Amino acid sequence: MAKIQMKTPLVEMDGDEMTRVVWQMIKDELIAPFVDLKSEYYDLGLVHRNETDDQVTIDSAEATKKYGVAVKCATITPNAARVEEYHLKEMWKSPNGTIRAILDGTVFRTPIIVKDITPFIPTWTKPITIARHAYGDIYKNTELAVPQGSKAELVVTDENGNETRALIHDFKNSAGIIQGVHNLDKSIQSFARSCLSYALDTHQDVWFAAKDTISKTYDHHFKDIFAEIYEAEYKEKFEAAGIEYFYTLIDDVVARIVRSNGGVIWACKNYDGDVMSDMVATAYGSLGLMTSVLVSPDGVYEYEAAHGTVQRHYYKYLKGERTSTNPVATIFAWSGAFRKRGELDEIPELCDYADKLEKATISTIESGIMTGDMAALSTLENKQSVSTEEFIGAIAENLSKLMV
């Protein structure tokens, strides 16, 4: 069989530890036999990030803006222990955070539905996609401890030096704490457009929720911007597509989500999305069965797995011990990138390959061959927990049959 030819390269961002090992296995066994891969390669492994003073991360994000589609392996965000372990020049920033900022993107996380791995909420028969606004709020906050007897105020100084003041609290009777958070109209607008465009792309309803009844300026501003952009730019497109944009309070949407069948995009502010994405992932199965795609408002896509680098398995791998690492989310990152590249370049064979790669992966699991983490969740009677290599080999065998 002739290999599928690509027109435009994917941006390929390699990563760290066990996911880096799995990355190469996927390329060797699931991609190379079927696709003549064209990629612009960037090594985002921590060693190379350190060697380039993290310039490689910036370069990979700029390349993604140029080519429109990227696929990323999981990477280490170093802490103090990692600085010592890798002899780093400094504690480099999260690559995901750097790439998000450059692309001005929104993160969409979606569970992978597999038969016999039943969600903890049995009504969830379709995936719930969490769209997280990954800017501002407590993640870019300013905090202070306040001694008793102090008075705290918000002060805004305009470009002419005029001040507007608002009392936060008079701490005359007790010491306490304060926190200042912010957001930007530009960022909220990008978030809204990314969510609404992704809904059209995937043909799903969007539910957005905040707490505007309590936060009458901050959260209400989010609500207003979403409503303005929807009415002006998306309402007619949504009606033509037969999908809905819906706003409600965050506590109401939680109740609605629990009672729903899934199949919606749940747009969340930064903190809500951080928490709810892990809740949804766990309720459906695990982060090992969770896809993640960063979408910019101008239509740039970066696909990756939602999980980390699987450090514990990597140390076992280095000792030559057997590992049973789940590669499914990483496989789906590749398939998502190939499908989007095929759509943009009008290569139906590449889209078909992406579909068959996902089908081969799911059918392998549903036949009873899976890694240990999935075996622990699966209700299938005749299941077999296999090694990383055996699982990818079984997928390759099933994919070969589909690609004939």
N, C-alpha and C positions, 0 to 999 in steps of 0.2 A: 504494500500500500504506500502511495506517495505521501510524503509529509505535507501537512497543511502549511501554506506559505502566508506569512504576515507582511503587511505593507508598512505599518508604522510601529516603531519599537514600544514595548512596555518599559516603564521605569522600574527596575528591580532593585529593591533595598534589602540586602542580606542582614542577618541579625546575630544573635548570641546563643550560646549554650546548646541545649538539646534541640531547640527549634531550628537552629542553624544546621544541625546534623540532619534533621527531618527534611528541612528545606532542600538539601542536596539530593536526598533519596527521592523526593517527589519529582525533582527535575530529571533525574536519571531514569526513573522507572515509569512515571506517569505522563511526562511531557515529551522528553526527547524522542521516544519511538513514534510519536504521532504529529508533533508540531515542530517546524523549523523555527525555533524560538529566536525572535529578535528582541533584545533587551538592552537598555542602557543601564549598566550595572554600577551600583554604589554599595560599598561595604560599610554598613552601619554597625558592625561589630564594635564593641567598646574599645578594643585595642586600636582599631583604625580611627575611630572618633578621637581618641586621645592623641594619636600621631598627627592628626590634621587640625587639632584644636577645635574640633567639632564642625569644621568647615564643610566636611563631607555631608553632614545632615542638611545644611543650608543648600548645598549644591543639588542634593537629591530632590528637595522640595521645589527648587527653581526648574529642574528638569521635568518634574511632574506638571508644573504650570505650562511648560512648552509642549509636552506630548499628550497631556490630558488624562492619562491612565497610569496608575502605579500599583505595584503589589509589594507589600512590606512584610518581612519576617519580624517576629517578636524581638525586642531589644531590651537591654538592661538600662534602667534608670538608676545611676549609682547612688548609694548611701555611703556613710563613713567606712563601713566594712569593705565595700567594693573599691573605694579609693585606695585602701591599703592592699587589697588582694591583687588589683591590676596596676598598682603603682601609678595612679593617675596624676596628671598635673593639677587638676582641680575636680570638683564634684560637678561633672557636666550635667546640663539640663536634660529633661526628658526629651528624647527625639520626637515623640508623638506631639508634645506640646509645641516644639519648635515648628514642626511641619504644619500643625493646625493653625498656628499664628500666621505663617507665610501664605497658606492657601485660603485663610479666612473661612475655614470649613466647619461643618457640623458633623458630628459622629452619629452614625446610625448603626445600632446593634440589633441583630435579629437571630433568634434561636433556630437551629436546624432540627426539623421534626423527623424523628425516627420511630417507626413502629416498634412496639414493645419496650420503649423507654417512655413511660407515661408521665406527663406533667403532674405535679403535686396538686394542681387545680384541674380536675378532670374535664371541665368545660372548655379548657383551652385547646381546641382542636386545630387552630391556625396560629401561626407565629405572631407575637406582638413585637413590633420594632420600637426600640427606645431611641428617640432623637434627642441628643444632649447638647445644649448650648454650652460650648466649652470655652467660655470667656467670662471673666469678672466674678461678681458676687464674693463669697468668702474666699475664693481662690486667689483673689488679688486684693485682700483686705488690709486694713490698718487697724491694729489693736493696741489698747493701752490698759494697764491696771490703774484704777483711780483711787487715791487715798480719801478717807473720810474728810468731809469739810470742803471738798472740791465741787466745782460746777462744770459740767461738760456741755459744749455747744457744737453744732455744725456751723461752719463759716464758709460761705462761698464769696470769693472776690472776683468781680468781673474784670474785663480787660481795661476798664477805666479806673480801677481801684476801688469801686464801690462794694461795700460788704452787705451780704444778707446773712442774718443769724437766726438760728432756731435752737431752743433749749433741748438738749437730749435728756438730762436729768440733773437734779441738784442732790449731790451725795452728802448732804449735811448730817444724816443720821447713820450712815454706813459706808464703808469702802465698797468698791465694786469694780466692774470692768465695762469697757465700751469697745465697739467695733464699727469701723466705717467701711462700707462697701460701695462699689460703683459699677456702672455699665455704660455702654456707648450706643447711641442711636444707630450708628453705622453697623455695629456688631449685631444688634438685635434685628436690624433689617436684613442682614446677611443670613442670620439664623432663620428668619421667617421665609425668605425666598428659597433657601436650601430645603427646608421642610416641605414647602408647597410644591417645589419642582420635583423633589424625590417622590412625593405622593403621586404626581402625574406619571412619573417614570415607572412606578411600580403598581399603579392603579389601586391605591389604598386610601381610605379615609384618614384624615389627620385630626387627632384630639390634642388640643393645647390647654394647659391648665396652669394657673398661678393662684395667688391669694389676694386678689385685688380688693376684696371687702375689708381686709385688714391693712394691707400695704396700698393705700389709696393713691400714692404717687408713683412709687417704684414699680410694683407689680402691675399696677394699672397701665403704666407706660408700655410694658410688654404687650398687654392685651390690646391697647390702642394701635400699636405699630402693626401687629399681626392683622388686625381687622382692616386697617387702611390698605395694606399691601394686598390682602386677599380680595377686597372689593375692587381695587383699581386694576390689578394685574392677573388675578387667577379665577375669579368667580365664574366667568363664562366658560373657561377651560374646564373647571371642575364640573360644572353642570353638564357640559357636553360629554365628559368622560363618565358621568354617573357616579361621582364620588363626592364626599362631603368634608368641609372644614367645620370643626365644632369646638367652641370654647366653653369651659366650665371651671369651677373651683378645683383645686388640687385634691381636696378630701373627697369631693364628689367623683372625680375621675378615678380615684383609687377604688371606690366602691363599684363604679361601672366596669372597670377593668376586671375585677375579680369575678363579676357576674357574666362577663362577655365570653364569646367564643374565640377572641383574638382577631387577628387579621387586620389590625389597625396600626398606624404610626402614632405613638404617644410622644408628643413634643414636650420636653421638660427643660426648665431652667437648670443651671449648672449643677447645683447641689442635688436637686431632685433627680436629675438624670444619672448622677454618680451613684446614688443609692439604689434607685429603681432598676438600673441596668443589671446590677448584681442580683437583686431580688428576682427579676424576671429570668435571668440565666439559670439561677439555682432552681427555681420553680419548674422550669422546662427540663432541666437535666444537669448541665454543668457549663462552665466557661469553655470547656473543650468542645462543646457543641454550639458555639456562639460566633456568628460572623460579625465583622465590623467593617464599615466603609465610611471614609471621610469624604464628604461632598461639599464642594465650594459653590457659592451662588452662581458662578459663571460656568458651571458644568465640568469641573475637574474632579476625578474620582481616584481615591487611594484605598485599596483593599488590604485587610490584614485579619489575623485572628484576634479574638478579644482577650485571649489569655497571655500569660507571661512566658518566660524562657525555659521553664521546667528545670530549674537548677538541680533539684535532687536527682532526677533521672540522668542529668549530664554527668554528675560525679560518678554515678554507677557505670555509665557508658565509658568514661575514661579508665575505669578499673577493669574493663572488659566484661562487666556483669550484664545480665539480661535486662533489657528495659521493655516496658509496654506503654509507650508514649502515644497519646491520642493525636493523630495528625489531621483530623477531620476539618477543623476550623481553618487550618493552614491550606489544605487542599481546596476548600471553598473560597479562600482568598484568591488563589490562582484562577479558579474557574470563573469567579466574578469578574476578575480583570480581563481574562480572555473573552468573556461574553461581551463586556462593554467595548473592548477593542474591536471585536467583530462587528458589533452594532455600528460603531462610529466609522469604521473603514469599509462597511458593507461587504463583510466576508462571512456568509452564512455558514460555511464549513467550520469556522472557528467558534461560532455560537453553538453549533451542533456538538462539537467536541466538548465544550464547557458543560452542556447539558448531560452528555454521556459520562463525563468524568464524575459529576455529582451523582448520577444514577448508579454508576458502578460502586461508588463509595457507600451509598445508602443500602444497595442490595447486598453488599458484602456483610454489613452489620446485621441486616435483617435475615441473612442466611445463618447467623449464629457465630460468625467470625468477628471478633472485636478485641479492643484493648481492655486492660484490666479495669479502668475507670468506668467504661461503658458496661462491662459485664456485671459490675456491682450495682448498676442501676436497672439493667434490663430484666424484664419478666419472662424472657424467652426461655423455654425449658432446655432445649439442646443448644446451649451456647458454649463457646470455647474462647478462653482468654489467651491471646497469642502475643508474641513479641512485636515490637515496632516494625521490624523488617518483614516478619511474616504477614502482618496486616496489610502493609503497603504492597507486598507481593501478591496477596489475594485480590486486592483492588486492581492491580495491573492485569491480572489474569482475566478478571471480569470485564475490564475496559477493552482489552484486546478483542474479546468476543463481540462487544457492542460496535467496535470500530470497523469490523469486517465489511 
